């Protein structure tokens, strides 16, 4: 068996170069966009608020800015971004105020803690108020009964004294 001839080496080298060029061209191509439905876009858009209108979710806002945001969400989803990545992107660009649910850090924890605490405190105060009201009503009833009894006793004594005087 003889070694490879110069002709074979050149053909082999040319084949390697062509395969390398083909592989680099295939690698440089953009990935095929993932098809995205309106439902997928709106599922994320309803978790964001319009930067222009106050307290209007992005999925129902009709401003041009919101239309652009929804188009950007569609583009990001087609590139394979996750819901969390998209929300993080918008929060970094426009601040946490665009998020429907504020991040659970810093003073934002108050949003999650204060309402339940206020509800429990209100229920406790209502319970204590009803207990005091019931106790006061019972005390008032007892005092009224004692007052009526004392007044009846007073009249009974007067009546007995009057009868004794007349009977004498």
Phi, psi and omega in degrees: 000126180269158177292171181290140177280166180300323180297315180293322179295317179295319179294318179295318178296318178297320179296317179297317179296315180296318177296319178297317177296318180295318180293319180291325178291320178292324180289327184282346181292148176293145177294149179296126181298143178278131178295134184238132179267163176297326179297320179294318179296313182292331178298325178275321183297329180288348178266003179237151178252150179299136179284342184263308181274148181270130176059037177242119178298148184297329184287341181245356183282139183259008182287161179296322179301317181291324177298320178293320178297317179297321177296321178294320177299316179300316180296316180295320177297320180293337177274356177097012178293149176271167178301316180295321178296319181293314179297321178297320179300311181294323179294322178292322182284320190238000180093164184293346181295341179278349180276136178292327178244111182298149179296146183273072178206158179061219180288347178297340177300332179300327180299328183268338185262317188298312182301313178296321179295317179296321178296314179295319179296318178297318179296319178297314180296321177297315179299313179296320178298317178295321177298313180297320180297316180295317179297316179296322179295319178294317179298320180294320179296316179296315180297320179294318179295319179294320179295317179296319180295318180295322180291321177297318178301319180298314180292323178297317179297317179298318181295316180297318179296319180296317180295321178295318181295322181284331181283344180278000000 
